[in-house]
């Protein structure tokens, strides 16, 4: 006589017919972000920030602020700074250049928010432009560098794509 396995009384043996769950890239005001914008590349080792209004990669947060889908006044820059410090500790042995890029972006976020919150003195002729324009310029430069890095990554590499052998 053979026994058939049976489920424990507290186990659910029903099979789910629901659609596969799509993992969210981030969250914006508790709404999942499931699709990455086509004009945005986020490296796999990107810093993820966890805030009340947003959860996800810092690159995506800056993208949303730049596209005015998110008001910078809703962002707690101090929280980003604390999370960044933890990230730097993890990245010390890894890619210091990437950590430096994120430090620059976090500093720019802090500067933009502080300028937005502080009263503005009367504008003199030849005074500098809105700091958000500088952030956008730097983000565009950062995106160009990331695209160049992606293009370089597609080139063949010794040891990855081909190997050299000496006949002897």
FISE-579718 format. One record per residue (C-alpha): residue number from 1; x, y, z. Coordinates in Angstrom, 1 decimal. Layout:
REM FISE-579718
+-----+--------+--------+--------+
: seq :      x :      y :      z :
+-----+--------+--------+--------+
: NUM :      X :      Y :      Z :
...
+-----+--------+--------+--------+
//
This chain:
REM FISE-579718
+-----+--------+--------+--------+
: seq :      x :      y :      z :
+-----+--------+--------+--------+
:   1 :    0.0 :    0.0 :    0.0 :
:   2 :    1.5 :    3.3 :   -1.0 :
:   3 :    0.8 :    6.6 :    0.6 :
:   4 :    0.2 :    9.8 :   -1.3 :
:   5 :    1.7 :   12.9 :    0.1 :
:   6 :   -0.8 :   15.1 :    1.7 :
:   7 :   -0.6 :   18.8 :    2.7 :
:   8 :   -0.5 :   19.9 :    6.2 :
:   9 :   -3.8 :   21.2 :    7.4 :
:  10 :   -2.4 :   24.8 :    7.5 :
:  11 :   -0.9 :   24.6 :    4.0 :
:  12 :   -2.7 :   26.0 :    1.0 :
:  13 :   -2.6 :   23.5 :   -1.9 :
:  14 :   -4.5 :   25.5 :   -4.4 :
:  15 :   -2.6 :   26.6 :   -7.5 :
:  16 :   -2.6 :   30.2 :   -8.4 :
:  17 :   -3.9 :   31.2 :  -11.8 :
:  18 :   -3.0 :   34.8 :  -11.3 :
:  19 :   -0.7 :   36.6 :  -13.8 :
:  20 :    3.0 :   36.6 :  -13.1 :
:  21 :    4.0 :   39.3 :  -10.7 :
:  22 :    6.1 :   42.1 :  -12.2 :
:  23 :    8.8 :   43.3 :   -9.9 :
:  24 :    8.6 :   47.1 :   -9.4 :
:  25 :   11.7 :   49.1 :  -10.2 :
:  26 :   10.7 :   51.6 :   -7.5 :
:  27 :    7.7 :   53.2 :   -5.9 :
:  28 :    6.4 :   56.8 :   -6.2 :
:  29 :    3.9 :   57.7 :   -3.5 :
:  30 :    3.2 :   54.0 :   -2.9 :
:  31 :    2.5 :   53.4 :   -6.5 :
:  32 :    4.8 :   50.8 :   -8.2 :
:  33 :    7.0 :   51.9 :  -11.0 :
:  34 :    7.2 :   48.9 :  -13.2 :
:  35 :    8.7 :   50.3 :  -16.4 :
:  36 :   12.0 :   52.1 :  -16.9 :
:  37 :   11.8 :   55.1 :  -19.2 :
:  38 :   13.5 :   54.4 :  -22.5 :
:  39 :   15.9 :   57.3 :  -22.2 :
:  40 :   17.2 :   56.3 :  -18.8 :
:  41 :   19.9 :   53.7 :  -18.0 :
:  42 :   20.3 :   52.5 :  -14.5 :
:  43 :   23.4 :   50.5 :  -13.7 :
:  44 :   22.9 :   47.3 :  -11.7 :
:  45 :   25.0 :   48.6 :   -8.8 :
:  46 :   23.0 :   51.9 :   -8.6 :
:  47 :   22.3 :   53.4 :   -5.2 :
:  48 :   18.7 :   52.7 :   -4.1 :
:  49 :   17.1 :   55.3 :   -1.8 :
:  50 :   14.2 :   54.7 :    0.5 :
:  51 :   12.1 :   57.8 :    1.2 :
:  52 :    8.5 :   58.5 :    2.2 :
:  53 :    7.6 :   59.7 :   -1.3 :
:  54 :   10.0 :   57.6 :   -3.4 :
:  55 :   11.7 :   54.2 :   -3.3 :
:  56 :   14.1 :   53.2 :   -6.0 :
:  57 :   17.4 :   54.0 :   -7.7 :
:  58 :   18.8 :   57.5 :   -7.2 :
:  59 :   19.1 :   57.8 :  -11.0 :
:  60 :   15.3 :   57.3 :  -11.3 :
:  61 :   14.7 :   59.9 :   -8.5 :
:  62 :   16.7 :   62.5 :  -10.3 :
:  63 :   15.0 :   61.6 :  -13.6 :
:  64 :   11.6 :   62.1 :  -12.1 :
:  65 :   12.6 :   65.4 :  -10.5 :
:  66 :   14.1 :   66.6 :  -13.8 :
:  67 :   10.9 :   65.7 :  -15.7 :
:  68 :    8.9 :   67.5 :  -13.0 :
:  69 :    7.0 :   64.3 :  -12.1 :
:  70 :    8.2 :   64.8 :   -8.5 :
:  71 :    8.5 :   68.0 :   -6.5 :
:  72 :   11.9 :   68.3 :   -4.9 :
:  73 :   10.2 :   69.8 :   -1.8 :
:  74 :    8.8 :   66.3 :   -1.0 :
:  75 :   12.3 :   64.9 :   -0.8 :
:  76 :   14.2 :   64.5 :    2.5 :
:  77 :   17.7 :   65.2 :    1.4 :
:  78 :   19.1 :   64.3 :    4.9 :
:  79 :   17.7 :   60.8 :    4.5 :
:  80 :   19.4 :   60.5 :    1.1 :
:  81 :   22.7 :   61.7 :    2.7 :
:  82 :   22.5 :   59.0 :    5.4 :
:  83 :   21.7 :   56.3 :    2.9 :
:  84 :   24.5 :   57.6 :    0.7 :
:  85 :   27.1 :   57.3 :    3.5 :
:  86 :   26.1 :   53.7 :    4.1 :
:  87 :   26.4 :   53.1 :    0.3 :
:  88 :   29.9 :   54.6 :    0.2 :
:  89 :   31.0 :   52.3 :    3.0 :
:  90 :   29.8 :   49.4 :    0.9 :
:  91 :   31.4 :   50.7 :   -2.3 :
:  92 :   34.8 :   51.6 :   -0.9 :
:  93 :   36.2 :   48.3 :   -2.1 :
:  94 :   34.3 :   48.4 :   -5.4 :
:  95 :   33.8 :   51.3 :   -7.8 :
:  96 :   34.8 :   54.6 :   -6.2 :
:  97 :   34.1 :   56.6 :   -9.4 :
:  98 :   30.5 :   55.6 :   -9.4 :
:  99 :   30.2 :   56.5 :   -5.7 :
: 100 :   31.7 :   59.9 :   -6.5 :
: 101 :   29.1 :   60.5 :   -9.2 :
: 102 :   26.3 :   59.8 :   -6.7 :
: 103 :   27.9 :   62.1 :   -4.1 :
: 104 :   27.8 :   64.9 :   -6.7 :
: 105 :   24.2 :   64.2 :   -7.5 :
: 106 :   23.3 :   64.1 :   -3.8 :
: 107 :   25.1 :   67.4 :   -3.2 :
: 108 :   23.3 :   69.0 :   -6.1 :
: 109 :   19.9 :   67.8 :   -4.7 :
: 110 :   20.8 :   69.3 :   -1.4 :
: 111 :   21.8 :   72.6 :   -3.0 :
: 112 :   18.7 :   72.8 :   -5.2 :
: 113 :   16.4 :   72.1 :   -2.2 :
: 114 :   18.2 :   74.6 :    0.0 :
: 115 :   17.9 :   77.3 :   -2.7 :
: 116 :   14.2 :   76.5 :   -3.2 :
: 117 :   13.5 :   76.8 :    0.5 :
: 118 :   15.6 :   80.0 :    1.2 :
: 119 :   14.3 :   83.4 :    0.3 :
: 120 :   15.9 :   84.8 :   -2.8 :
: 121 :   17.7 :   88.1 :   -2.8 :
: 122 :   16.8 :   90.6 :   -5.5 :
: 123 :   18.4 :   89.4 :   -8.8 :
: 124 :   21.4 :   91.4 :  -10.0 :
: 125 :   22.4 :   91.5 :  -13.7 :
: 126 :   24.5 :   88.6 :  -14.8 :
: 127 :   23.6 :   86.5 :  -11.8 :
: 128 :   23.7 :   82.7 :  -12.2 :
: 129 :   20.7 :   80.8 :  -13.5 :
: 130 :   18.4 :   78.5 :  -11.7 :
: 131 :   20.3 :   75.6 :  -10.0 :
: 132 :   17.9 :   73.1 :  -11.6 :
: 133 :   19.2 :   74.0 :  -15.0 :
: 134 :   22.7 :   73.2 :  -13.8 :
: 135 :   21.5 :   69.9 :  -12.4 :
: 136 :   19.8 :   69.1 :  -15.7 :
: 137 :   23.0 :   69.9 :  -17.6 :
: 138 :   25.1 :   67.7 :  -15.3 :
: 139 :   22.5 :   64.9 :  -15.5 :
: 140 :   22.7 :   65.1 :  -19.3 :
: 141 :   26.4 :   64.9 :  -19.1 :
: 142 :   26.2 :   61.9 :  -16.7 :
: 143 :   23.8 :   60.2 :  -19.1 :
: 144 :   26.2 :   60.7 :  -22.0 :
: 145 :   29.0 :   59.2 :  -20.0 :
: 146 :   26.8 :   56.2 :  -19.1 :
: 147 :   25.9 :   55.7 :  -22.8 :
: 148 :   29.6 :   55.8 :  -23.7 :
: 149 :   30.3 :   53.3 :  -21.0 :
: 150 :   27.6 :   51.0 :  -22.3 :
: 151 :   29.0 :   51.4 :  -25.9 :
: 152 :   32.5 :   50.5 :  -24.6 :
: 153 :   31.1 :   47.5 :  -22.8 :
: 154 :   29.7 :   46.1 :  -26.0 :
: 155 :   33.2 :   46.0 :  -27.6 :
: 156 :   35.0 :   42.7 :  -27.5 :
: 157 :   37.3 :   42.1 :  -24.5 :
: 158 :   40.3 :   39.8 :  -24.1 :
: 159 :   39.4 :   37.2 :  -21.5 :
: 160 :   35.7 :   37.7 :  -21.9 :
: 161 :   34.9 :   37.5 :  -25.6 :
: 162 :   38.2 :   36.0 :  -27.0 :
: 163 :   41.4 :   34.6 :  -25.7 :
: 164 :   44.9 :   34.8 :  -26.9 :
: 165 :   47.0 :   31.6 :  -27.3 :
: 166 :   50.6 :   31.4 :  -28.1 :
: 167 :   51.9 :   28.5 :  -30.2 :
: 168 :   55.1 :   27.2 :  -29.1 :
+-----+--------+--------+--------+
//
